[in-house]
Amino acid sequence: MPSLMRFLTVLAALAAAVFATLYSLATFVTPQTREMTVTIPSQRLKPPPATAAARNSQTAGAGAEAAAEGPQPR
């Protein structure tokens, strides 16, 4: 039984130390705010039109349509 109480006391002391550290960081440290700029590629802002994708035989949808039609001669 003494070893159990010693173990629980050590765990309680560690938990108290962690709690005290977190509390002091949250109370005494203030974050510095600053302006942030993120560059977004233009391809993500304006995707290609849907008609161009339908004409392209290499798109994912074209493979399903070609499989439904049958094998293509080469």
N, C-alpha and C positions, 0 to 999 in steps of 0.2 A: 504493500500500500504506500509506503513512503516514496518508492520510485515513481508511482503514478502521480502523486502530488507534486513531486519535483518536476516531472515532465509537463504537467499542466501549468505549473508556475512559469516554466521557461517559455511555453507557448503563449501564455498570457503576456509575459514581458515582451516577447517579439511582436505580438499583435499590437500592444500599446506603443511600441517604438515606431512601427509602421504607421499607425494611426496618427501619432504625433508629428511624424515627418510629413505626411500628406496634408494634415491640417495646417502646419506652418507654411508649407509651400502654397497652399490655396489662399492663405490669409495675407502673407507678406510679400509674395512675388506678383508683380503686375506685368502682364504681357505687353510687348511693344507692338502697336498697330502700325502697319505700313501699307502702302499701295502695292497692288499686285497686277501684273499684266500677263495674260496668257495668249499666245499666238495660236490661232486655229487655221489649219490649211484651208484654202479656198475650195478644195474638192469636197470637204465636209459641209461647207455652207451651201453650196449650189451643186447638187448631184446632177449627173447627166440626164437628159430627158428620157422618158420611158420608151419613146419610139426608137431611139438609137439602140437601146438594150434589146428590143424585140428583133431587130434586124441582125444582131450579132449571133452567129451560130455557136459561139463558144460560151454562152451564158448557161446558167444552171437550168433555166426553164426550157431552153432549146433542146437539151438532152432528153428530157422527158417527152417532148413532142416528137422528136426523131425516133425514140424507142417505140412510140405508139404507131408510127407510120410504117415501121419495118426497117430492115437493114438498108443502108445506103450503099450504092455501088461505088467502087473506087477506081 
